[in-house]
Amino acid sequence: MNLSPKQIVAELDRYIIGQSSAKRAVAVALRNRYRRSLLDDKVREEITPKNIIMKGPTGVGKTEIARRLAKLVKAPFVKVEATKYTEVGYVGRDCESMVRDLVEVAVRLVKDEKLAEVKLKAPAVVEKRLTDLLFPMRKAAAQDRADAVLREEILSELRQGKLDHLIVEVETLVSPKMDLPVGSGVEISLGSVFDGMMPKKKKIRKLTVREAREMFFEEEADKLIDNDNVAAEAIRRAEQEGIIFIDEIDKIASSGSRNGADVSREGVQRDILPIVEGSTVQTKYGAIRTDYILFIAAGAFHLAKMDDLIPELQGRFPIKVELESLTHDDFCRILSQPDNAILTQYSELLRVDNVDIKFTDEAIAEVAKIAEYENETSENIGARRLHTVMEQLLEDISFNADKTKHDMIEIVIDKKYVLEHLEKTVKGMNLKKYII
């Protein structure tokens, strides 16, 4: 998507409040990708992305900025946590798995696009398979009907959805699986490992016509899609357009001592380093180079500092951005302004049960004030605190809402309602005035 940095920031502003410096940094990084794609091959090979590291408390929008950025240009995106990885030689996830995860995301992206392209071809074949499945059941009950007429009737009812809840028996092929020991969290499909060397078992499943239609559609779509082309395109997209967001990178920063934990954390940094610098990682879809993947790292850096990361890793994140803590005004705007505003979300949820809630400006200001106070007196969790406050505020309404008992009713949430339903927190705020 050919968007200028200003347009990218404007799109991010629709969902994320504040943090203009971080938005500008990612907008420029994204635009530079587009600029690079228009250069000659020789020059393009020499230009690598300028990776970004973000510093800021939790809940201020670090992850959301990266996620929205990827969604904006339909780029493969994966969020990983640095603390989940271990140094090579230890039990746990190796750092290269983040690249394999990115390729999996890219494969799903490309496959979904290809599925959309074959949507017009697959339904006809699916309808024929369903008709063949239902025909013997109908033929037994209508022996005097012509086959062609009966098939037309079945097809017509299928298209109208009249047979969706009918139970049919479908023969499926199941790949043999090997379960690893309990606690490993991994299941290996031997069919994929040995590439079809082991025979698949046939299994009869009882499904509704609707479920059978979905299963048949996936099978027929797979036949129409060239999986080799999907894999090649996915590798290309992951290489040239992929974004890997490494969260909690401050948790693997060394604190300066040389005890066992710090050595282990430094080992993880050294394993991440070649991936960020540019290396080749083997995946089941083929080899992928990481030279042109955009890496965005983030952390709160409360205890550790950016300078505590190993120098080589710091050098691979030349753009450093500090995100600001959220203020009372930011909370007010987060509640009401973005396209996915919190108040809009709760309004739509309750509208399902015929409850139409309206918030006054004074109520919004009071909710923001309470959220700010809670972050100051307990753990600062940023904008996530608003969800905690809103759940407490609307608990009675959410619990009692029942669309079977009444027509649409309107409830106005004003400052008085907020003070009454968040009385315990408000008392704490009032007492704070007398504490020196």
Order of alpha helices (4+ residues) and beta strands (2+ residues): alpha-alpha-alpha-beta-alpha-beta-alpha-alpha-alpha-beta-beta-beta-alpha-beta-alpha-alpha-beta-alpha-beta-beta-beta-alpha-beta-alpha-alpha-beta-alpha-alpha-alpha-beta-alpha-alpha
